[in-house]
Amino acid sequence: MESLESELERAKELDTDELADAIKSIGFECTRCGACCKGYTDDGDKEPHTATVFPDEVRQLDGETPAEYEHRSDNVASGSRSDPPREWRDIARPMPYGLTEADDGEAEGETFEWALQTDACGDCTFYEEDESGTGACSVHENRPLICRTYPFSVALGGTTQPMGEAVDGEGMVRAHECEGLGRDISREHAEELAAALKTRAVRELEEAIGVRDNYAPVERAPGEVVVYDSEGAKRPDGTPR
């Protein structure tokens, strides 16, 4: 098995033109069906939507730069920002993989990723539908890389494979279940997706290395959830543990 560092170097050397060729060959057009934003069914049981989000993406999902995030309370008080900032829990939740159910029915344990927050139906909290049922993302301009690149991923160890196994592939590119696959895609759009796909692969591997290097186990109380990300151990509200 290759090291994360060697996979990271491979990710940095990915040729975006070749990735775009592969995406163009597979074909894709978003139909705004919302399937990638909703909870999904597995063997008849509804499961909550899970989309990986990086810590800095959580901070920027409210349309803020890192500098603005650091001073968000001052910005609200001064009137330069009229809407109240979202809490971490409004945007992200601990990735459920690795967690178990405690005696009180709540989750407990430790996990190593964040997922976008979900609503009571298990759909992404940022997913909206109009009266005709057409889906939309309320944070589209700031959506995480995994959302920008869906339904594609790259075949590199240490990178995320969204929503199950690939159903198609071309070169290093893998395509995951989506009704928009096989449709005509412009070269320009394919190149945009390819650039985002390479960026995502690099970021996922950098995050994985950061998680590994900053992992320092903490004593966990019964019924507690701890998330270990690239910045260290955190509580479910995003504060350091």
N, C-alpha and C positions, 0 to 999 in steps of 0.2 A: 504494500500500500504506500502510495506517495505521501510525503509530508504535506502539511497545509502550506508551508512556505513554497514548496515546489509547485503545488497547484496554483498558488497565488501568482507565481511567475508565469505560468501557462496562461492564466486569465489575463494578465497584463499584455501578453503577446498575441491575444486573439485578434484576428484580422476582421475588422468591422465590415469590409467589403464582402468577405466570404460569409460572414454571418447574414448580411443583407441578401446575398444570393440564395442562401438556404431558406430564409424567411419568404423571399419572393417565390421560390420553388414550391414551398408548402402552401402559401397563400393564406390570407387572413383579412377579415373585415369585421369590426365590432358591430354586432346587431343590437346592442343595448338590451339584451335579454335579461341581464342582471344575474345570471347563473353563478358567475364568479364572485359575486358580492353577497350572495344569500347563503344561509345554512343549507347543507346538503344532506341527502338521504343515503345511508349506508345500511344495506340489508333491511330496509324498511324503517330504520330509526333515524329521526332527524338529528343531525349533528351541527353544532355551532360553526359558523364561518371561521376559518383560521387563516390569516395572512400575516406573515412575518413582517415586523416593523422594527427598524433600528432605533436606538435611543435618541439620536439626533433628529430622526424623522418624526418621532413623537413630539419633540419640542417645536419643530417647524410646521406641524400640521395645522397650526392656527394661522399660518401665513406670516410667521415672524422669522427674522434672521436670528442667529445665535445671540448677537449683541442685544437685539430687541427683547429676546426672551429673558436675558439676565436682568433687564430693567422694566419688565412688564408691569410690575406693581406701580412704579413711578409713572409709567406711561398712562395707566388708567387714572391715577390720581391727578395728573396734570391735564387730563382731557385730550391728550394726543391719541388715545385709544379709547373709544367710547364703549365698546363691548367688553364684558368681563372675560378674562383669560379662561380657557378650558383647564380643568384639572387633568393631571396625568391619567387618572382612572376614566375620564371621559373619552380618552383617545386610545388607550392601550390596556391590555390585561395580560397577566402571566400566561404564557403558552401552556395549554393544559397537559401536554405530553410530559409524563413524569410525575404528575400530581395524582394523589389518591383522595378518596372521600373519607373525611374524619367522622367521628361518632355523631356530630351534630349535623351531618349532611353537607358541610362546607368542604372546600378543597384544602388540602395540606400537602406539604412536601417542598421539593425544590425543582426548578426548571431553568433552562438556559436561553430562553428567547422571550420576546414580547410578541403578542398578536394584536391586531386591531380590535378595538372594543366591539361588542355585539349588542344588539337590542334584545328585547324579551323574546323575539321570534328566532334568535340565532343568526340574524342577518347583520352585516357590517353596519355599525352605527351611522356611517356616513352615506349609506345607500338610500336613495329616494326614488319614488315612482310617480309619474304624473297620472292623470285620470285615465289615460289610455293604457297604462301599465308599462310604459317605456321607462327603462331604468336610467338613473343618472347618479353621479358622485358629487356630493355637496362640497368636496374639497379637491376637485379634479386637478386643479393647477398644482396642488401640493401633495398629491397622492404618492404613497411610497413606491419605491422602485419595483417591488414585486407586482404591484398593480399596473404600473406603466408598461411592464413587459409581458403581462399575461396575454396569451396562453403559452409563452415560450420560456425555455430555460436552456442552459448550456450543460453539456455532459462533462462536468468536472467534479471530482470528489470534493466534498466540503461545501457544496452549493445546495441551495434549496430546490426541491422538486415540488412545485405547487399542486395541490389538489390531485394527488394520486400519480399513478404511473403514466408515462408518455404514451400517446396513441399514434404518434407519427414522428419522423425524424429525418434530418438531412445534414450530413456532416456533423458538426459539433452541436447543432441546434436540435432541441427536442420540443415537440408540441403536445400540449396537454388538452384534455377534453374540452371542447368549445364548439358551439354550433357555427361560429364564424370562420372556422378553418376551411381551407380549400377555395376561398373566395379570392377574387383579384385584389391585389394590393399594389399601390404605386411604388416606384423605386424610392421616391423621397420618404414615404412612410416606412418602408422596409429599412432604410438607412437610419431613420430616427429610432426605430425599435432595436436595431442592431447596436447602436451606440449605447442605448439605455441598458441593453442586455449585458454588454461588456462591463459597463459601470457597476451593474448589480452584482455580477460574478466577482469582481474585484472587492466590492464592499462586503459581500457575504463572507469571503475568505478572510478579509481583514478583521471582521467582527469575530469570526471563529477563533482566529489567533489571539485577539484581544481577550476573549472569554477564557481561553486556556491560560494565557499568561497572567491574568489578573484574578484567577480563581483562588480564593482563600476561604475555605469552609468556615461558616459561622455556626454557633450552637443554636439550633432551631427549637423553639418552644412547641409543645403539642398544639396542633391546629393552626400552625403558622405556615405561610407560604413565603419562600425566599426565591428571588430571581437573580441568577448570576449572569450579568451581561458583560460587555467589554469594559465597562466602567466599574465593575465590582458587584458586590452583593447589594440587592435593593429589596425594599418592601413592595407590595403590590401597588402602592401609590407613587412609586418612582423615587422615593426618598432613600438615601443610603442606609444600609442596615448595619 
